[in-house]
Amino acid sequence: MRKVFKGINIILSIGLVFIAAGVAFIAFPKFGNQALIVRSGSMDPAIDVGSIVVARAAQQTLISPLANTTSHYNTGDIIAFRSQKNSKTIVTHRIVGVEAGKDGVFYQTKGDANNSADGWSVSQQNIL
């Protein structure tokens, strides 16, 4: 009976170590992730208030002179970006439109719970 409990303790300990490593991987920006806490209900029901979202930059594998006009994200993707009004504010919304032009790619965004799209476009450089 003692061997069974010892085995269960070892398995639980190993499991906790893996969980701790996973949390560290998500929480530490050194690994390319950024953990954010949602503070408004603009993305309900997809993302609830108080939820933690993890932002990771899209990897661009192709180096091209057209990189400024190539979209890294698509309509329907959820992105986190710096607000135009306050660069310390980070917004998490869904892309509802993509516009590519000579000045680069801009995204029209909207919170799922909002009735209309945001009144601004997000440049690719502002996306986390």
N, CA, C and O atoms as a GROMACS GRO file, in nm:
protein
  512
    1MET      N    1   0.082  -0.119   0.000
    1MET     CA    2   0.000   0.000   0.000
    1MET      C    3   0.087   0.126   0.000
    1MET      O    4   0.055   0.226  -0.065
    2ARG      N    5   0.200   0.119   0.075
    2ARG     CA    6   0.290   0.234   0.078
    2ARG      C    7   0.352   0.260  -0.058
    2ARG      O    8   0.372   0.375  -0.097
    3LYS      N    9   0.382   0.154  -0.130
    3LYS     CA   10   0.441   0.170  -0.262
    3LYS      C   11   0.344   0.238  -0.358
    3LYS      O   12   0.385   0.315  -0.444
    4VAL      N   13   0.216   0.209  -0.344
    4VAL     CA   14   0.114   0.272  -0.428
    4VAL      C   15   0.110   0.422  -0.402
    4VAL      O   16   0.109   0.502  -0.496
    5PHE      N   17   0.107   0.460  -0.274
    5PHE     CA   18   0.104   0.603  -0.240
    5PHE      C   19   0.231   0.674  -0.285
    5PHE      O   20   0.227   0.787  -0.332
    6LYS      N   21   0.345   0.606  -0.270
    6LYS     CA   22   0.472   0.664  -0.314
    6LYS      C   23   0.471   0.684  -0.466
    6LYS      O   24   0.517   0.787  -0.516
    7GLY      N   25   0.420   0.586  -0.538
    7GLY     CA   26   0.409   0.598  -0.684
    7GLY      C   27   0.318   0.712  -0.725
    7GLY      O   28   0.349   0.787  -0.818
    8ILE      N   29   0.205   0.726  -0.655
    8ILE     CA   30   0.112   0.836  -0.685
    8ILE      C   31   0.178   0.970  -0.657
    8ILE      O   32   0.163   1.064  -0.735
    9ASN      N   33   0.252   0.981  -0.546
    9ASN     CA   34   0.323   1.105  -0.514
    9ASN      C   35   0.427   1.141  -0.620
    9ASN      O   36   0.441   1.257  -0.657
   10ILE      N   37   0.498   1.042  -0.668
   10ILE     CA   38   0.600   1.067  -0.772
   10ILE      C   39   0.533   1.115  -0.900
   10ILE      O   40   0.579   1.210  -0.963
   11ILE      N   41   0.424   1.049  -0.939
   11ILE     CA   42   0.353   1.090  -1.062
   11ILE      C   43   0.296   1.231  -1.048
   11ILE      O   44   0.306   1.311  -1.141
   12LEU      N   45   0.236   1.262  -0.932
   12LEU     CA   46   0.184   1.396  -0.909
   12LEU      C   47   0.295   1.500  -0.910
   12LEU      O   48   0.277   1.609  -0.965
   13SER      N   49   0.409   1.469  -0.852
   13SER     CA   50   0.522   1.562  -0.849
   13SER      C   51   0.573   1.591  -0.990
   13SER      O   52   0.598   1.706  -1.026
   14ILE      N   53   0.587   1.487  -1.070
   14ILE     CA   54   0.631   1.504  -1.209
   14ILE      C   55   0.530   1.588  -1.287
   14ILE      O   56   0.567   1.675  -1.365
   15GLY      N   57   0.402   1.560  -1.265
   15GLY     CA   58   0.297   1.638  -1.332
   15GLY      C   59   0.302   1.785  -1.294
   15GLY      O   60   0.288   1.871  -1.380
   16LEU      N   61   0.323   1.814  -1.166
   16LEU     CA   62   0.333   1.953  -1.121
   16LEU      C   63   0.454   2.024  -1.180
   16LEU      O   64   0.448   2.143  -1.211
   17VAL      N   65   0.564   1.953  -1.196
   17VAL     CA   66   0.684   2.011  -1.259
   17VAL      C   67   0.653   2.049  -1.404
   17VAL      O   68   0.692   2.156  -1.449
   18PHE      N   69   0.585   1.961  -1.476
   18PHE     CA   70   0.549   1.992  -1.615
   18PHE      C   71   0.452   2.110  -1.622
   18PHE      O   72   0.465   2.194  -1.711
   19ILE      N   73   0.358   2.117  -1.532
   19ILE     CA   74   0.263   2.230  -1.530
   19ILE      C   75   0.338   2.359  -1.500
   19ILE      O   76   0.312   2.461  -1.565
   20ALA      N   77   0.430   2.358  -1.404
   20ALA     CA   78   0.508   2.476  -1.370
   20ALA      C   79   0.593   2.522  -1.489
   20ALA      O   80   0.605   2.642  -1.514
   21ALA      N   81   0.651   2.428  -1.560
   21ALA     CA   82   0.730   2.462  -1.679
   21ALA      C   83   0.642   2.524  -1.787
   21ALA      O   84   0.683   2.619  -1.854
   22GLY      N   85   0.521   2.471  -1.803
   22GLY     CA   86   0.428   2.528  -1.901
   22GLY      C   87   0.386   2.668  -1.865
   22GLY      O   88   0.378   2.755  -1.952
   23VAL      N   89   0.358   2.692  -1.738
   23VAL     CA   90   0.320   2.827  -1.693
   23VAL      C   91   0.437   2.923  -1.714
   23VAL      O   92   0.416   3.036  -1.758
   24ALA      N   93   0.558   2.880  -1.682
   24ALA     CA   94   0.675   2.965  -1.703
   24ALA      C   95   0.693   2.998  -1.851
   24ALA      O   96   0.726   3.111  -1.886
   25PHE      N   97   0.672   2.899  -1.937
   25PHE     CA   98   0.685   2.922  -2.081
   25PHE      C   99   0.585   3.026  -2.130
   25PHE      O  100   0.618   3.109  -2.214
   26ILE      N  101   0.463   3.022  -2.077
   26ILE     CA  102   0.360   3.117  -2.117
   26ILE      C  103   0.383   3.254  -2.056
   26ILE      O  104   0.366   3.355  -2.124
   27ALA      N  105   0.421   3.260  -1.931
   27ALA     CA  106   0.424   3.386  -1.857
   27ALA      C  107   0.549   3.471  -1.884
   27ALA      O  108   0.540   3.594  -1.878
   28PHE      N  109   0.661   3.411  -1.913
   28PHE     CA  110   0.784   3.488  -1.928
   28PHE      C  111   0.800   3.538  -2.071
   28PHE      O  112   0.800   3.458  -2.165
   29PRO      N  113   0.813   3.670  -2.090
   29PRO     CA  114   0.828   3.726  -2.225
   29PRO      C  115   0.954   3.679  -2.297
   29PRO      O  116   0.963   3.692  -2.419
   30LYS      N  117   1.050   3.625  -2.224
   30LYS     CA  118   1.175   3.579  -2.286
   30LYS      C  119   1.149   3.473  -2.393
   30LYS      O  120   1.227   3.460  -2.487
   31PHE      N  121   1.041   3.398  -2.381
   31PHE     CA  122   1.009   3.292  -2.475
   31PHE      C  123   0.926   3.342  -2.593
   31PHE      O  124   0.881   3.261  -2.675
   32GLY      N  125   0.905   3.475  -2.604
   32GLY     CA  126   0.830   3.530  -2.716
   32GLY      C  127   0.681   3.543  -2.691
   32GLY      O  128   0.607   3.583  -2.781
   33ASN      N  129   0.636   3.511  -2.571
   33ASN     CA  130   0.495   3.522  -2.536
   33ASN      C  131   0.473   3.643  -2.447
   33ASN      O  132   0.565   3.690  -2.380
   34GLN      N  133   0.350   3.693  -2.447
   34GLN     CA  134   0.314   3.799  -2.355
   34GLN      C  135   0.176   3.767  -2.299
   34GLN      O  136   0.078   3.762  -2.374
   35ALA      N  137   0.169   3.745  -2.169
   35ALA     CA  138   0.042   3.714  -2.104
   35ALA      C  139  -0.030   3.845  -2.070
   35ALA      O  140   0.030   3.936  -2.014
   36LEU      N  141  -0.158   3.852  -2.106
   36LEU     CA  142  -0.239   3.972  -2.084
   36LEU      C  143  -0.368   3.933  -2.012
   36LEU      O  144  -0.422   3.825  -2.035
   37ILE      N  145  -0.416   4.021  -1.926
   37ILE     CA  146  -0.542   3.998  -1.856
   37ILE      C  147  -0.649   4.084  -1.923
   37ILE      O  148  -0.629   4.204  -1.942
   38VAL      N  149  -0.761   4.023  -1.959
   38VAL     CA  150  -0.871   4.094  -2.025
   38VAL      C  151  -0.948   4.173  -1.920
   38VAL      O  152  -0.992   4.117  -1.820
   39ARG      N  153  -0.966   4.304  -1.945
   39ARG     CA  154  -1.030   4.391  -1.846
   39ARG      C  155  -1.164   4.444  -1.890
   39ARG      O  156  -1.231   4.512  -1.812
   40SER      N  157  -1.206   4.415  -2.012
   40SER     CA  158  -1.338   4.461  -2.056
   40SER      C  159  -1.413   4.346  -2.123
   40SER      O  160  -1.354   4.243  -2.156
   41GLY      N  161  -1.541   4.366  -2.142
   41GLY     CA  162  -1.624   4.262  -2.201
   41GLY      C  163  -1.643   4.275  -2.351
   41GLY      O  164  -1.738   4.218  -2.405
   42SER      N  165  -1.556   4.347  -2.419
   42SER     CA  166  -1.576   4.370  -2.562
   42SER      C  167  -1.562   4.244  -2.646
   42SER      O  168  -1.609   4.241  -2.760
   43MET      N  169  -1.499   4.139  -2.594
   43MET     CA  170  -1.481   4.016  -2.670
   43MET      C  171  -1.569   3.901  -2.619
   43MET      O  172  -1.550   3.786  -2.659
   44ASP      N  173  -1.667   3.932  -2.532
   44ASP     CA  174  -1.760   3.828  -2.487
   44ASP      C  175  -1.839   3.776  -2.605
   44ASP      O  176  -1.872   3.857  -2.691
   45PRO      N  177  -1.871   3.654  -2.618
   45PRO     CA  178  -1.847   3.541  -2.529
   45PRO      C  179  -1.717   3.467  -2.558
   45PRO      O  180  -1.683   3.372  -2.487
   46ALA      N  181  -1.642   3.507  -2.661
   46ALA     CA  182  -1.519   3.434  -2.696
   46ALA      C  183  -1.414   3.443  -2.585
   46ALA      O  184  -1.348   3.344  -2.553
   47ILE      N  185  -1.398   3.563  -2.527
   47ILE     CA  186  -1.301   3.584  -2.420
   47ILE      C  187  -1.372   3.660  -2.309
   47ILE      O  188  -1.419   3.773  -2.330
   48ASP      N  189  -1.381   3.600  -2.191
   48ASP     CA  190  -1.450   3.662  -2.078
   48ASP      C  191  -1.359   3.761  -2.004
   48ASP      O  192  -1.237   3.754  -2.013
   49VAL      N  193  -1.423   3.853  -1.931
   49VAL     CA  194  -1.350   3.947  -1.847
   49VAL      C  195  -1.273   3.867  -1.742
   49VAL      O  196  -1.328   3.775  -1.682
   50GLY      N  197  -1.146   3.903  -1.720
   50GLY     CA  198  -1.064   3.833  -1.623
   50GLY      C  199  -0.985   3.718  -1.682
   50GLY      O  200  -0.901   3.659  -1.614
   51SER      N  201  -1.011   3.684  -1.808
   51SER     CA  202  -0.937   3.576  -1.873
   51SER      C  203  -0.793   3.619  -1.900
   51SER      O  204  -0.764   3.738  -1.910
   52ILE      N  205  -0.707   3.523  -1.912
   52ILE     CA  206  -0.569   3.551  -1.951
   52ILE      C  207  -0.553   3.508  -2.096
   52ILE      O  208  -0.584   3.395  -2.132
   53VAL      N  209  -0.504   3.600  -2.178
   53VAL     CA  210  -0.474   3.568  -2.317
   53VAL      C  211  -0.323   3.576  -2.334
   53VAL      O  212  -0.256   3.655  -2.268
   54VAL      N  213  -0.271   3.495  -2.423
   54VAL     CA  214  -0.128   3.494  -2.449
   54VAL      C  215  -0.107   3.541  -2.592
   54VAL      O  216  -0.159   3.482  -2.687
   55ALA      N  217  -0.030   3.648  -2.606
   55ALA     CA  218  -0.001   3.705  -2.738
   55ALA      C  219   0.137   3.660  -2.781
   55ALA      O  220   0.233   3.662  -2.704
   56ARG      N  221   0.145   3.620  -2.907
   56ARG     CA  222   0.274   3.582  -2.966
   56ARG      C  223   0.276   3.638  -3.108
   56ARG      O  224   0.180   3.621  -3.183
   57ALA      N  225   0.384   3.704  -3.143
   57ALA     CA  226   0.397   3.765  -3.276
   57ALA      C  227   0.395   3.657  -3.384
   57ALA      O  228   0.448   3.547  -3.365
   58ALA      N  229   0.333   3.690  -3.497
   58ALA     CA  230   0.332   3.598  -3.611
   58ALA      C  231   0.473   3.589  -3.667
   58ALA      O  232   0.544   3.689  -3.676
   59GLN      N  233   0.512   3.470  -3.703
   59GLN     CA  234   0.645   3.448  -3.759
   59GLN      C  235   0.641   3.471  -3.910
   59GLN      O  236   0.566   3.404  -3.982
   60GLN      N  237   0.722   3.564  -3.956
   60GLN     CA  238   0.732   3.585  -4.100
   60GLN      C  239   0.857   3.514  -4.148
   60GLN      O  240   0.968   3.553  -4.114
   61THR      N  241   0.838   3.409  -4.227
   61THR     CA  242   0.952   3.329  -4.272
   61THR      C  243   1.006   3.376  -4.406
   61THR      O  244   1.120   3.343  -4.441
   62LEU      N  245   0.929   3.451  -4.481
   62LEU     CA  246   0.970   3.496  -4.613
   62LEU      C  247   1.022   3.639  -4.605
   62LEU      O  248   0.949   3.728  -4.562
   63ILE      N  249   1.146   3.660  -4.645
   63ILE     CA  250   1.200   3.795  -4.650
   63ILE      C  251   1.179   3.845  -4.791
   63ILE      O  252   1.227   3.786  -4.888
   64SER      N  253   1.107   3.956  -4.801
   64SER     CA  254   1.068   4.005  -4.932
   64SER      C  255   1.063   4.157  -4.930
   64SER      O  256   1.036   4.216  -4.826
   65PRO      N  257   1.090   4.221  -5.045
   65PRO     CA  258   1.075   4.367  -5.050
   65PRO      C  259   0.929   4.409  -5.032
   65PRO      O  260   0.900   4.525  -5.002
   66LEU      N  261   0.837   4.315  -5.049
   66LEU     CA  262   0.695   4.345  -5.032
   66LEU      C  263   0.646   4.315  -4.891
   66LEU      O  264   0.526   4.309  -4.867
   67ALA      N  265   0.739   4.295  -4.796
   67ALA     CA  266   0.703   4.255  -4.661
   67ALA      C  267   0.610   4.357  -4.594
   67ALA      O  268   0.526   4.319  -4.512
   68ASN      N  269   0.624   4.485  -4.628
   68ASN     CA  270   0.538   4.587  -4.568
   68ASN      C  271   0.395   4.578  -4.616
   68ASN      O  272   0.304   4.626  -4.548
   69THR      N  273   0.373   4.518  -4.732
   69THR     CA  274   0.238   4.512  -4.787
   69THR      C  275   0.181   4.370  -4.786
   69THR      O  276   0.077   4.344  -4.846
   70THR      N  277   0.249   4.279  -4.717
   70THR     CA  278   0.202   4.142  -4.705
   70THR      C  279   0.137   4.124  -4.569
   70THR      O  280   0.198   4.151  -4.466
   71SER      N  281   0.013   4.078  -4.570
   71SER     CA  282  -0.062   4.061  -4.447
   71SER      C  283  -0.011   3.941  -4.368
   71SER      O  284   0.005   3.832  -4.423
   72HIS      N  285   0.014   3.961  -4.238
   72HIS     CA  286   0.054   3.850  -4.151
   72HIS      C  287  -0.068   3.785  -4.087
   72HIS      O  288  -0.059   3.673  -4.038
   73TYR      N  289  -0.181   3.856  -4.087
   73TYR     CA  290  -0.301   3.809  -4.020
   73TYR      C  291  -0.419   3.812  -4.117
   73TYR      O  292  -0.415   3.883  -4.217
   74ASN      N  293  -0.521   3.736  -4.087
   74ASN     CA  294  -0.637   3.724  -4.174
   74ASN      C  295  -0.765   3.768  -4.103
   74ASN      O  296  -0.768   3.778  -3.980
   75THR      N  297  -0.869   3.794  -4.181
   75THR     CA  298  -1.000   3.825  -4.125
   75THR      C  299  -1.043   3.708  -4.036
   75THR      O  300  -1.035   3.592  -4.076
   76GLY      N  301  -1.089   3.741  -3.916
   76GLY     CA  302  -1.132   3.640  -3.820
   76GLY      C  303  -1.028   3.612  -3.713
   76GLY      O  304  -1.062   3.557  -3.608
   77ASP      N  305  -0.901   3.649  -3.737
   77ASP     CA  306  -0.798   3.629  -3.636
   77ASP      C  307  -0.819   3.727  -3.520
   77ASP      O  308  -0.866   3.839  -3.542
   78ILE      N  309  -0.784   3.686  -3.400
   78ILE     CA  310  -0.788   3.775  -3.285
   78ILE      C  311  -0.646   3.824  -3.262
   78ILE      O  312  -0.552   3.746  -3.254
   79ILE      N  313  -0.632   3.958  -3.250
   79ILE     CA  314  -0.500   4.018  -3.231
   79ILE      C  315  -0.499   4.106  -3.107
   79ILE      O  316  -0.604   4.156  -3.065
   80ALA      N  317  -0.382   4.125  -3.050
   80ALA     CA  318  -0.361   4.220  -2.942
   80ALA      C  319  -0.275   4.332  -2.998
   80ALA      O  320  -0.174   4.306  -3.064
   81PHE      N  321  -0.315   4.456  -2.973
   81PHE     CA  322  -0.242   4.569  -3.030
   81PHE      C  323  -0.245   4.687  -2.935
   81PHE      O  324  -0.329   4.696  -2.846
   82ARG      N  325  -0.152   4.778  -2.956
   82ARG     CA  326  -0.146   4.901  -2.876
   82ARG      C  327  -0.250   4.999  -2.928
   82ARG      O  328  -0.266   5.018  -3.048
   83SER      N  329  -0.321   5.061  -2.833
   83SER     CA  330  -0.424   5.158  -2.867
   83SER      C  331  -0.362   5.283  -2.928
   83SER      O  332  -0.251   5.322  -2.890
   84GLN      N  333  -0.432   5.344  -3.022
   84GLN     CA  334  -0.385   5.469  -3.082
   84GLN      C  335  -0.390   5.582  -2.982
   84GLN      O  336  -0.304   5.671  -2.983
   85LYS      N  337  -0.489   5.582  -2.894
   85LYS     CA  338  -0.508   5.690  -2.799
   85LYS      C  339  -0.405   5.687  -2.687
   85LYS      O  340  -0.358   5.792  -2.643
   86ASN      N  341  -0.371   5.567  -2.640
   86ASN     CA  342  -0.277   5.552  -2.529
   86ASN      C  343  -0.191   5.429  -2.556
   86ASN      O  344  -0.241   5.316  -2.554
   87SER      N  345  -0.063   5.450  -2.581
   87SER     CA  346   0.024   5.338  -2.619
   87SER      C  347   0.044   5.237  -2.506
   87SER      O  348   0.093   5.127  -2.530
   88LYS      N  349   0.007   5.273  -2.382
   88LYS     CA  350   0.018   5.180  -2.271
   88LYS      C  351  -0.102   5.086  -2.264
   88LYS      O  352  -0.098   4.984  -2.195
   89THR      N  353  -0.209   5.120  -2.335
   89THR     CA  354  -0.330   5.038  -2.336
   89THR      C  355  -0.320   4.935  -2.448
   89THR      O  356  -0.291   4.969  -2.562
   90ILE      N  357  -0.345   4.809  -2.413
   90ILE     CA  358  -0.341   4.702  -2.512
   90ILE      C  359  -0.484   4.651  -2.531
   90ILE      O  360  -0.554   4.621  -2.434
   91VAL      N  361  -0.526   4.643  -2.657
   91VAL     CA  362  -0.661   4.601  -2.692
   91VAL      C  363  -0.654   4.465  -2.760
   91VAL      O  364  -0.563   4.440  -2.840
   92THR      N  365  -0.748   4.378  -2.729
   92THR     CA  366  -0.757   4.247  -2.794
   92THR      C  367  -0.891   4.241  -2.866
   92THR      O  368  -0.996   4.234  -2.802
   93HIS      N  369  -0.889   4.245  -3.000
   93HIS     CA  370  -1.010   4.242  -3.082
   93HIS      C  371  -0.990   4.150  -3.202
   93HIS      O  372  -0.879   4.106  -3.230
   94ARG      N  373  -1.099   4.124  -3.272
   94ARG     CA  374  -1.098   4.037  -3.390
   94ARG      C  375  -1.084   4.122  -3.516
   94ARG      O  376  -1.142   4.230  -3.526
   95ILE      N  377  -1.009   4.072  -3.613
   95ILE     CA  378  -0.993   4.140  -3.742
   95ILE      C  379  -1.118   4.119  -3.825
   95ILE      O  380  -1.162   4.005  -3.844
   96VAL      N  381  -1.176   4.228  -3.875
   96VAL     CA  382  -1.294   4.219  -3.962
   96VAL      C  383  -1.264   4.268  -4.104
   96VAL      O  384  -1.348   4.255  -4.192
   97GLY      N  385  -1.146   4.323  -4.125
   97GLY     CA  386  -1.108   4.369  -4.258
   97GLY      C  387  -0.959   4.393  -4.268
   97GLY      O  388  -0.895   4.432  -4.170
   98VAL      N  389  -0.902   4.371  -4.386
   98VAL     CA  390  -0.759   4.392  -4.410
   98VAL      C  391  -0.745   4.482  -4.531
   98VAL      O  392  -0.806   4.458  -4.635
   99GLU      N  393  -0.664   4.588  -4.517
   99GLU     CA  394  -0.639   4.681  -4.627
   99GLU      C  395  -0.489   4.693  -4.648
   99GLU      O  396  -0.416   4.734  -4.558
  100ALA      N  397  -0.443   4.659  -4.767
  100ALA     CA  398  -0.302   4.671  -4.802
  100ALA      C  399  -0.285   4.787  -4.898
  100ALA      O  400  -0.359   4.799  -4.996
  101GLY      N  401  -0.187   4.870  -4.872
  101GLY     CA  402  -0.160   4.985  -4.958
  101GLY      C  403  -0.011   5.014  -4.961
  101GLY      O  404   0.069   4.935  -4.911
  102LYS      N  405   0.024   5.125  -5.019
  102LYS     CA  406   0.166   5.160  -5.031
  102LYS      C  407   0.229   5.192  -4.896
  102LYS      O  408   0.351   5.181  -4.880
  103ASP      N  409   0.147   5.231  -4.797
  103ASP     CA  410   0.198   5.262  -4.664
  103ASP      C  411   0.203   5.140  -4.573
  103ASP      O  412   0.244   5.152  -4.457
  104GLY      N  413   0.163   5.024  -4.622
  104GLY     CA  414   0.166   4.903  -4.543
  104GLY      C  415   0.029   4.840  -4.530
  104GLY      O  416  -0.064   4.875  -4.602
  105VAL      N  417   0.018   4.747  -4.435
  105VAL     CA  418  -0.107   4.674  -4.413
  105VAL      C  419  -0.174   4.732  -4.289
  105VAL      O  420  -0.110   4.756  -4.186
  106PHE      N  421  -0.305   4.755  -4.300
  106PHE     CA  422  -0.384   4.804  -4.188
  106PHE      C  423  -0.503   4.711  -4.167
  106PHE      O  424  -0.559   4.659  -4.263
  107TYR      N  425  -0.539   4.691  -4.042
  107TYR     CA  426  -0.646   4.599  -4.006
  107TYR      C  427  -0.761   4.675  -3.942
  107TYR      O  428  -0.740   4.759  -3.855
  108GLN      N  429  -0.882   4.645  -3.986
  108GLN     CA  430  -1.003   4.695  -3.922
  108GLN      C  431  -1.043   4.593  -3.817
  108GLN      O  432  -1.053   4.474  -3.849
  109THR      N  433  -1.065   4.636  -3.694
  109THR     CA  434  -1.093   4.544  -3.585
  109THR      C  435  -1.228   4.574  -3.521
  109THR      O  436  -1.286   4.681  -3.540
  110LYS      N  437  -1.278   4.476  -3.445
  110LYS     CA  438  -1.407   4.489  -3.377
  110LYS      C  439  -1.410   4.390  -3.262
  110LYS      O  440  -1.368   4.276  -3.277
  111GLY      N  441  -1.460   4.434  -3.149
  111GLY     CA  442  -1.484   4.343  -3.039
  111GLY      C  443  -1.609   4.262  -3.070
  111GLY      O  444  -1.705   4.316  -3.127
  112ASP      N  445  -1.611   4.135  -3.036
  112ASP     CA  446  -1.725   4.048  -3.067
  112ASP      C  447  -1.855   4.100  -3.006
  112ASP      O  448  -1.962   4.084  -3.064
  113ALA      N  449  -1.847   4.163  -2.888
  113ALA     CA  450  -1.967   4.212  -2.820
  113ALA      C  451  -2.006   4.352  -2.866
  113ALA      O  452  -2.113   4.401  -2.829
  114ASN      N  453  -1.922   4.416  -2.945
  114ASN     CA  454  -1.952   4.552  -2.992
  114ASN      C  455  -2.044   4.547  -3.114
  114ASN      O  456  -2.041   4.452  -3.191
  115ASN      N  457  -2.126   4.652  -3.130
  115ASN     CA  458  -2.219   4.658  -3.243
  115ASN      C  459  -2.152   4.699  -3.373
  115ASN      O  460  -2.198   4.661  -3.481
  116SER      N  461  -2.044   4.776  -3.365
  116SER     CA  462  -1.979   4.824  -3.487
  116SER      C  463  -1.827   4.809  -3.474
  116SER      O  464  -1.773   4.787  -3.366
  117ALA      N  465  -1.762   4.821  -3.588
  117ALA     CA  466  -1.616   4.810  -3.592
  117ALA      C  467  -1.553   4.930  -3.521
  117ALA      O  468  -1.615   5.034  -3.505
  118ASP      N  469  -1.428   4.911  -3.481
  118ASP     CA  470  -1.354   5.020  -3.416
  118ASP      C  471  -1.340   5.137  -3.513
  118ASP      O  472  -1.340   5.117  -3.635
  119GLY      N  473  -1.327   5.256  -3.460
  119GLY     CA  474  -1.318   5.376  -3.543
  119GLY      C  475  -1.178   5.405  -3.594
  119GLY      O  476  -1.151   5.517  -3.638
  120TRP      N  477  -1.091   5.309  -3.590
  120TRP     CA  478  -0.954   5.327  -3.635
  120TRP      C  479  -0.906   5.199  -3.702
  120TRP      O  480  -0.965   5.093  -3.686
  121SER      N  481  -0.797   5.211  -3.776
  121SER     CA  482  -0.731   5.095  -3.835
  121SER      C  483  -0.601   5.073  -3.762
  121SER      O  484  -0.537   5.168  -3.717
  122VAL      N  485  -0.561   4.949  -3.750
  122VAL     CA  486  -0.440   4.912  -3.677
  122VAL      C  487  -0.330   4.881  -3.776
  122VAL      O  488  -0.349   4.798  -3.865
  123SER      N  489  -0.216   4.947  -3.762
  123SER     CA  490  -0.103   4.915  -3.849
  123SER      C  491  -0.035   4.789  -3.800
  123SER      O  492  -0.042   4.755  -3.682
  124GLN      N  493   0.029   4.720  -3.891
  124GLN     CA  494   0.094   4.594  -3.856
  124GLN      C  495   0.202   4.613  -3.750
  124GLN      O  496   0.230   4.520  -3.673
  125GLN      N  497   0.263   4.732  -3.743
  125GLN     CA  498   0.368   4.759  -3.646
  125GLN      C  499   0.314   4.770  -3.503
  125GLN      O  500   0.390   4.751  -3.408
  126ASN      N  501   0.184   4.800  -3.487
  126ASN     CA  502   0.125   4.814  -3.352
  126ASN      C  503   0.077   4.682  -3.294
  126ASN      O  504   0.034   4.678  -3.178
  127ILE      N  505   0.082   4.575  -3.370
  127ILE     CA  506   0.033   4.445  -3.323
  127ILE      C  507   0.141   4.377  -3.240
  127ILE      O  508   0.257   4.370  -3.279
  128LEU      N  509   0.097   4.326  -3.125
  128LEU     CA  510   0.192   4.253  -3.039
  128LEU      C  511   0.208   4.111  -3.089
  128LEU      O  512   0.284   4.033  -3.030
   0.00000   0.00000   0.00000
